[in-house]
């Protein structure tokens, strides 16, 4: 890893808690919940902390935050975890997996699977995430199917990054080709691994046997093609899919249209509640 990439990634990693502010207008529910409980699970790559809302032992949504595999800050999605816990009446486990530049693929993918499997040993689970976290959720479902470790009831893929082997389309967008290039050099440094199913789920040769999916994409997001294509391939494989596209917005699709976000978030919460009831 060249020094400039490492310094850029370290800056993103360290500054996320101060720079990521995209859910402040979306706290429609959950403000009155107590602080989340800390839990620790053993994984193939060490012990991993998660932050847990809701009743211990209850059916759970295991959530993976975004941040391009470079930002380690699960609290960026605390607003979402609180909303789902309060609205769907389920437990939400927000996973603090490790990220670049301190680890590389497949550490985060393995850690997320192992934590989800540990939660699934306690109660029924769904998995989900936003952006890179959406890619992690899709990866977890593939790993769970292939390993026979557990069966998620639902996968919630919000503006997911699902193809790290391909370049992003050119043009303006929040997720730029230069950011994609940095992520690949830092977290996916071996080009041969970028097309592996657990790195790029949309390239997996077989998507059969996966759990029902809610795929959320945004009209102007450079990652839209990932989610659109994955939803199509899941349907072709016989998987039940709800595919919702928010019009006229970029990657922060909920923040950019908080009015529509109410409908989108309520729909997802109901799908989670129904899957886990």
Secondary structure, DSSP 8 states (H G I E B T S, - for coil): --HHHHHHHHHHHHHHHHH----GGG--S-TTS---EEEEEEETTEEEEEEEES-TTS-EEEEE--STTT---GGGGHHHHHHHHHHH--EEEEE----TTTS-TTHHHHHHHHHHHHHHTTS-EEEEEETHHHHHHHHHHHHHHHHT----S-EEEES----SSS---SSS-SS-HHHHHHHHHHTS--GGGTTSTTT-GGG-S--TT---EEEEEETT-TTHHHHHHHHHHHHHTT--EEEEEETT--SSHHHHTHHHHHHHHHHHHHHHHHHH-
